[in-house]
Amino acid sequence: MAIICVDAGTTVIKAVGYDAEGAEAFVARRETVVSRPLPGHAEQDMNAVWDAVAATVREVAAQLDPTNDRVDFVAVTAQGDGCWLVGPDGEPTGPAILWNDARAASAVDAWTRSGTAAEAFRLNGSSAASGLPHAILTWLRANDPGRLERSSAMLTCGGWIFARMTGELVADESDASAPFMDLRARAYSPSLLALFGTEWAERLLPPIRSGHVAELSRDAAAAMGLPAGTPVVMAPYDIAATALGAGAVRAGQACGILGTTLCTEVIVDSADLEGEPIGITIALADGYLRAFPTFAGTEVVQWTCRMMGLSGPAELGDLALLSEPGARGLTFLPYMSPAGERAPFSDPLAKGSLLGMSFEHRREDMARAVLEGLTMVIRDCLAATRAAPTELRVCGGGSNSTVWLQLIADITGLPVRRPADAEVGARGAYLVGLAATGAAPSIATAASEHVRMRDALEPKPANQALYTRLFDDFLALRQANAVSWPLLAEMRGRR
């Protein structure tokens, strides 16, 4: 018995082989390329993504014992949002436009200022963002209508991979949740399509499924080195799968993903559509996920390392330790994405700042200010969930930094727990696959058996009290700087 799970991230695709006891036995990885042909654009070659998926699965399959390791199923999770258009033949009609693409920022700004985004939230539970399908489709209609005419279905990355594996064009309900789903009805809403002026796009929306299972096609089987007919499970997209894989499966349990996005999320029983229209709400088989995925995460760390001439995140963390809590008065607003920010507030014009600099500051102060600024965003997002979790489970590339995890514990005031799995998103797909194929009675039952924690860090009381005060200062500085963002955008437009 063996199980293979794919986690197709934005920059790295992973395939994980699990043994009969559910332990990670083999992991294969392939890097993928994000192209930025124009300012604000973020795209991927869809066929290149599929080729990387097939190669990683093939690599894992080759390490299995063909006599004893029959593959029970393959489960797929992937980056969410974006727009992966295919034609009637199932082939791409152009590159995938990704979740962090900023070309449609003006449409989002217009929806936000007119109140359209807030009105949509009352049905959908998700704020508008430039990387969501309604914004991208709106941009394409104005700038590349020929591509829309050539397209017959709009998929996400997970839907594209599932289509390549099985031939079926469907959307997991997590992927379909934003921006066109009526969350209470769990169906596409004509009212939402009309609200955004996208009624014409209804023909592109694939059927919605939950825990869907299909068979591996003959062509895909040959590409992946697996038998045709192997069950394929469509799992929720990556931020939801990662929450499940970290063991956040019951209402009130929280997870933080320290990756390309900083995504702070909590499981809830029901969709709250009456609160402030921020963040996103994702439909799951059992309840909902209230999530706040930022546009800027570990890319900020990588950018800082490049700018400061550091070898990598580990050196940044060591340097930050030479400063003191509060970074000697430096404050960093980490809104570095060309798309602005979407969580825990939505502003396509948001920009980053390093505030309070003087000749007295040193490199270590800048290093600490960057990590503190990113962590203030995590606390901000955690507060926006309006939940009261007793711990925060963290994963993603940033969770390799114990320095950062201690800051998260100190700034949020919560114990920070790190799962034992190397690939937490794939573990979430594994749990969904067990439930979908009947190998486990529920995802929660599967999680109780297969999710284990590696370690935990406790908040330091003295630091926690200081950071509570500094968090209020962080919010005040952001509010003060937000006044300048429209002017900065105007200045950039004049150049």
C-alpha positions in Angstrom: 0.0 0.0 0.0 1.2 3.5 -0.8 -0.3 7.0 -1.4 1.1 9.8 -3.5 0.1 13.4 -2.9 1.0 16.4 -5.0 1.3 19.9 -3.7 1.8 22.3 -6.6 3.0 25.6 -5.1 3.7 28.8 -6.9 7.5 28.3 -7.1 8.0 24.6 -6.1 6.0 21.5 -7.0 6.3 18.6 -4.6 5.2 15.0 -4.7 5.2 13.0 -1.5 5.0 9.2 -1.3 3.5 7.8 1.9 4.1 4.3 3.2 1.5 1.8 4.6 1.7 3.5 8.0 1.2 7.0 6.6 4.8 8.2 7.1 6.5 10.4 4.5 8.7 7.9 2.7 9.8 9.8 -0.5 9.7 13.5 -1.5 10.4 14.8 -5.0 10.6 18.5 -5.9 10.8 20.6 -9.0 11.1 24.4 -9.2 8.8 26.3 -11.5 9.2 29.6 -13.1 7.0 32.6 -12.5 7.4 35.0 -15.4 6.8 38.8 -15.1 6.6 40.0 -18.8 5.3 43.4 -17.8 5.1 45.4 -14.5 2.5 43.8 -12.2 2.1 40.7 -14.3 2.7 37.2 -12.8 2.3 34.2 -15.1 3.2 30.6 -15.6 3.4 28.2 -18.5 0.6 25.8 -17.8 2.2 22.9 -19.7 5.5 23.4 -17.8 3.6 23.1 -14.5 2.0 19.9 -15.7 5.3 18.5 -16.8 6.8 19.3 -13.4 3.9 17.5 -11.7 4.3 14.4 -13.9 8.1 14.4 -13.3 7.8 14.6 -9.5 5.1 11.8 -9.3 7.2 9.7 -11.7 10.2 10.1 -9.5 8.3 9.1 -6.4 6.6 6.2 -8.2 10.0 4.9 -9.3 11.1 4.5 -5.7 8.2 2.4 -4.7 8.3 -1.4 -4.6 6.1 -2.5 -7.5 5.3 -5.8 -5.6 4.3 -4.4 -2.3 3.6 -0.7 -2.8 0.4 -0.6 -4.9 -0.7 3.1 -5.1 -4.1 3.3 -3.5 -4.7 6.9 -4.8 -3.1 10.1 -5.9 -4.4 13.3 -4.2 -3.8 16.9 -5.6 -3.6 20.3 -3.9 -2.2 23.4 -5.5 -1.9 27.2 -5.4 -5.3 28.8 -5.5 -7.0 31.7 -7.2 -5.7 33.0 -10.5 -7.0 32.2 -13.9 -6.0 29.0 -15.9 -8.0 29.1 -19.1 -8.3 26.2 -21.5 -10.0 25.8 -24.8 -12.5 23.2 -26.1 -9.7 20.7 -26.6 -8.5 21.1 -23.0 -5.3 22.9 -24.0 -4.2 26.2 -22.5 -5.2 29.3 -24.5 -2.3 31.2 -23.0 -0.2 31.4 -19.8 -1.8 31.0 -16.4 -2.4 34.4 -14.7 -1.5 33.9 -11.1 -3.0 34.8 -7.7 -0.4 37.5 -7.1 -0.9 39.2 -10.5 -1.5 42.9 -10.2 -2.7 43.9 -13.7 -6.3 44.2 -12.6 -5.6 46.4 -9.5 -7.6 49.3 -11.0 -10.8 47.2 -11.3 -10.4 46.1 -7.7 -9.8 49.7 -6.6 -13.0 50.7 -8.4 -15.1 47.9 -6.8 -13.7 48.8 -3.4 -14.4 52.5 -3.6 -17.9 52.1 -5.1 -19.0 49.6 -2.4 -19.4 46.8 -4.8 -16.7 44.7 -3.1 -18.4 45.1 0.3 -21.8 44.2 -1.2 -20.4 41.1 -2.7 -18.9 40.1 0.6 -22.4 39.7 2.1 -22.9 36.7 -0.2 -19.4 35.5 -0.7 -17.4 36.2 2.4 -14.3 37.2 0.5 -12.8 40.6 -0.3 -11.8 41.6 -3.8 -8.2 41.1 -5.0 -6.5 41.6 -8.3 -5.5 37.9 -8.5 -9.0 36.6 -8.2 -10.9 35.4 -11.3 -13.4 38.2 -11.5 -10.7 40.8 -11.7 -8.5 38.9 -14.2 -11.5 38.1 -16.4 -12.5 41.8 -16.4 -9.0 42.8 -17.4 -8.9 40.2 -20.2 -12.2 41.3 -21.6 -10.8 44.8 -21.9 -7.3 44.0 -23.1 -7.3 40.5 -24.6 -10.9 39.6 -25.6 -9.6 37.1 -28.2 -8.2 34.9 -25.5 -11.6 34.7 -23.8 -13.3 33.8 -27.1 -10.8 30.9 -27.5 -11.5 29.7 -24.0 -14.2 27.4 -22.9 -13.3 26.8 -19.2 -11.6 28.7 -16.4 -9.7 26.4 -14.0 -7.3 27.0 -11.1 -3.9 25.3 -10.8 -5.4 22.3 -9.0 -8.2 22.1 -11.5 -5.7 22.1 -14.4 -3.6 19.3 -12.8 -6.7 17.3 -12.1 -7.9 17.8 -15.7 -4.6 16.6 -17.0 -4.7 13.5 -14.8 -8.3 12.6 -15.4 -9.8 14.5 -18.3 -12.4 16.1 -16.1 -12.9 19.9 -16.0 -14.2 20.5 -12.4 -13.5 22.9 -9.5 -13.1 21.9 -5.9 -15.5 23.9 -3.7 -12.5 25.6 -2.0 -11.3 26.9 -5.4 -14.8 27.9 -6.4 -15.5 29.7 -3.1 -14.2 33.1 -4.4 -15.4 35.2 -6.0 -18.6 33.8 -7.6 -19.9 31.4 -4.9 -22.9 32.1 -2.7 -21.4 30.5 0.4 -24.6 29.6 2.1 -26.0 27.9 -1.1 -22.6 26.6 -2.0 -23.3 27.3 -5.6 -22.3 30.0 -8.2 -24.4 33.1 -7.7 -26.0 34.9 -10.7 -26.2 37.9 -8.4 -22.5 38.0 -7.9 -21.8 37.6 -11.6 -24.1 40.5 -12.3 -22.6 42.6 -9.5 -19.2 42.5 -11.1 -20.5 42.8 -14.6 -19.3 39.3 -15.5 -22.5 37.6 -16.5 -20.8 36.7 -19.8 -18.2 34.6 -17.8 -20.7 32.1 -16.5 -20.0 29.7 -19.4 -16.4 29.5 -18.2 -17.2 28.2 -14.7 -16.6 24.5 -14.2 -18.9 22.3 -12.0 -18.3 22.5 -8.3 -17.2 19.3 -6.5 -16.2 18.3 -2.9 -13.8 15.5 -2.2 -14.1 14.4 -5.8 -12.5 11.2 -7.0 -11.9 10.2 -10.7 -9.7 7.7 -12.5 -6.2 8.4 -13.8 -6.3 8.5 -17.6 -4.1 6.3 -19.8 -2.0 9.2 -21.1 -1.5 10.7 -17.7 -0.7 7.3 -16.3 2.1 6.8 -18.9 3.5 10.3 -18.0 3.5 9.6 -14.3 4.6 6.0 -14.2 1.4 4.7 -12.6 -1.3 2.3 -13.6 -4.2 3.7 -15.6 -7.4 3.8 -13.5 -5.6 4.7 -10.2 -8.0 6.9 -8.2 -7.3 10.6 -8.2 -8.6 12.8 -5.4 -9.1 16.6 -5.8 -8.2 18.1 -2.5 -8.9 21.7 -1.4 -6.4 24.2 -2.6 -3.1 24.7 -0.8 -3.9 27.1 2.0 -6.9 25.0 3.1 -5.0 21.7 2.6 -2.2 23.1 4.7 -4.5 24.0 7.6 -5.9 20.5 7.5 -2.4 19.0 7.3 -1.2 21.0 10.3 -4.1 19.5 12.3 -6.4 22.5 12.2 -9.6 20.5 11.5 -12.1 21.6 14.2 -13.7 25.0 14.8 -11.3 27.4 16.6 -8.1 25.7 15.6 -5.6 28.1 13.8 -2.8 27.8 11.3 -0.2 30.2 10.0 1.6 29.5 6.6 4.9 31.3 6.4 5.3 31.0 2.6 5.0 33.2 -0.5 1.9 34.4 1.2 1.6 34.8 5.0 -1.7 33.1 5.5 -3.3 33.2 8.9 -6.4 31.1 9.1 -8.9 29.5 11.5 -11.5 26.8 11.1 -15.1 28.1 11.7 -18.5 26.4 11.9 -20.4 28.9 9.8 -19.7 31.7 7.4 -19.8 35.2 8.9 -21.0 37.4 6.2 -21.9 40.4 8.3 -18.5 41.5 9.6 -16.0 43.8 8.1 -15.5 42.8 4.4 -11.9 41.6 4.6 -10.1 38.3 4.1 -11.6 35.2 2.4 -13.9 32.5 3.4 -13.4 29.0 2.0 -16.0 26.2 1.9 -14.7 22.9 3.3 -16.4 19.5 3.6 -16.9 20.2 7.3 -17.4 23.9 7.9 -15.4 26.8 6.6 -11.9 28.3 6.7 -11.6 32.0 7.5 -8.3 33.0 5.9 -6.2 36.1 5.5 -3.6 35.4 2.8 -1.3 38.4 2.3 0.3 39.3 -1.0 3.8 39.6 0.6 5.4 36.8 2.7 8.7 35.2 2.6 9.5 37.1 -0.6 10.1 40.0 1.7 12.7 38.0 3.6 14.4 37.0 0.4 14.3 40.6 -0.9 15.8 41.8 2.4 18.6 39.3 2.1 19.4 40.4 -1.4 19.4 44.1 -0.5 21.6 43.5 2.6 24.0 41.1 1.0 23.0 38.2 3.3 23.4 34.6 2.4 19.9 33.7 3.3 17.1 33.7 5.9 19.2 32.0 8.6 21.8 34.8 8.5 19.0 37.4 8.6 17.6 35.7 11.8 21.1 35.6 13.4 21.6 39.2 12.6 18.2 40.2 14.0 19.2 38.6 17.3 21.9 41.2 17.7 19.3 43.9 17.9 16.7 44.2 20.7 12.9 43.8 20.8 11.5 46.8 19.0 14.5 47.1 16.7 15.6 50.3 18.6 12.7 52.2 17.3 12.6 51.0 13.6 9.2 50.0 12.2 8.8 48.2 8.9 5.5 48.1 7.0 6.0 45.0 4.8 3.5 45.8 2.0 6.0 45.1 -0.8 3.8 43.5 -3.5 3.1 45.4 -6.7 -0.5 44.3 -6.1 -0.7 46.2 -2.9 -2.3 44.2 0.0 -5.3 42.1 0.5 -5.1 41.0 4.1 -6.1 41.9 6.7 -7.1 45.0 4.7 -7.6 45.5 1.0 -5.7 48.3 -0.8 -4.2 47.8 -4.2 -2.1 51.0 -3.6 -0.5 49.8 -0.4 3.3 50.2 -0.3 6.0 49.2 2.2 8.1 51.6 4.4 11.0 51.5 6.8 10.2 54.2 9.4 12.2 55.9 12.1 15.6 55.6 10.6 18.6 57.5 11.9 22.4 57.3 11.8 22.2 55.4 15.1 20.6 52.3 13.5 22.7 49.3 12.3 22.1 46.4 10.0 20.9 44.2 12.8 18.1 46.7 13.6 17.0 46.6 10.0 17.0 42.8 10.0 14.9 42.7 13.2 12.5 45.4 12.0 11.7 43.4 8.9 10.9 40.2 10.8 8.9 42.1 13.4 7.0 43.9 10.7 6.0 40.6 9.0 5.0 39.2 12.4 2.9 42.2 13.2 1.0 41.4 10.0 0.4 37.9 11.4 -1.0 39.3 14.6 -3.1 41.7 12.6 -4.6 38.9 10.6 -5.1 36.7 13.6 -7.1 39.5 15.3 -9.2 39.9 12.1 -10.3 36.2 12.3 -12.3 37.3 15.4 -11.4 33.9 16.9 -9.7 33.1 20.1 -7.3 30.2 19.4 -5.2 28.8 22.2 -2.2 28.0 19.9 -1.0 28.7 16.4 0.3 25.8 14.2 2.8 27.1 11.7 4.4 25.7 8.5 5.9 26.7 5.2 9.5 27.6 4.4 9.6 30.4 7.0 8.9 27.9 9.8 12.5 26.7 9.5 13.5 29.8 11.3 13.3 29.3 15.1 14.2 33.0 15.5 11.1 34.0 13.5 8.9 31.5 15.3 9.9 32.9 18.7 9.0 36.3 17.5 5.6 35.0 16.4 5.0 33.5 19.8 6.1 36.7 21.5 4.1 39.0 19.3 0.9 37.0 19.1 1.1 35.7 22.7 0.3 32.2 21.5 2.3 29.0 21.8 3.6 28.2 18.3 3.6 24.6 17.3 5.5 23.2 14.3 4.2 20.0 12.6 6.5 17.1 12.1 5.8 16.7 8.4 8.1 18.3 5.9 5.3 18.8 3.5 2.2 19.9 5.4 0.0 20.8 2.4 0.6 17.3 0.9 -0.4 15.8 4.3 -3.6 17.7 4.1 -4.3 16.2 0.7 -3.5 12.8 2.2 -6.1 13.3 4.9 -8.7 14.4 2.4 -7.9 11.5 0.2 -8.4 9.0 3.0 -11.8 10.4 3.7 -12.8 10.7 0.1 -11.9 7.1 -0.7 -13.5 5.7 2.4 -10.2 4.7 4.0 -11.1 7.0 7.0 -14.5 8.0 8.3 -13.7 11.7 8.3 -10.8 14.1 7.9 -10.8 14.9 11.6 -10.4 11.2 12.4 -7.6 10.8 9.8 -5.9 13.9 11.3 -6.0 12.5 14.8 -4.1 9.4 13.6 -1.6 10.9 11.2 -0.8 14.5 12.3 2.1 14.9 14.7 3.9 17.9 16.1 7.6 18.4 16.0 8.1 21.1 18.7 6.6 24.1 20.3 7.8 27.6 21.3 6.2 29.5 24.2 5.8 33.3 24.3 8.2 35.2 26.6 6.1 37.3 29.0 8.3 40.3 29.1 8.6 40.5 25.3 4.8 39.8 24.9 3.9 42.9 27.0 6.3 45.1 25.0 5.0 43.9 21.6 1.4 44.5 22.7 2.2 48.2 22.9 4.3 48.1 19.7 1.4 46.5 17.8 -0.8 49.5 18.5 2.0 51.7 17.3 2.4 49.6 14.1 -1.3 50.1 13.3 -1.1 53.8 13.9 1.9 54.2 11.6 0.2 52.2 8.9 -2.9 54.4 9.1 -0.7 57.5 8.9 1.2 56.2 5.9 -1.8 55.0 4.0 -2.6 58.7 3.3 0.5 58.8 1.1 -0.2 55.6 -1.0 -2.5 57.3 -3.6 0.1 60.1 -4.1 2.9 57.5 -4.5 0.8 55.7 -7.1 0.2 58.9 -9.0 3.9 59.7 -8.9 4.8 56.3 -10.3 2.2 56.8 -13.1 3.9 60.1 -14.1 7.3 58.5 -14.6 
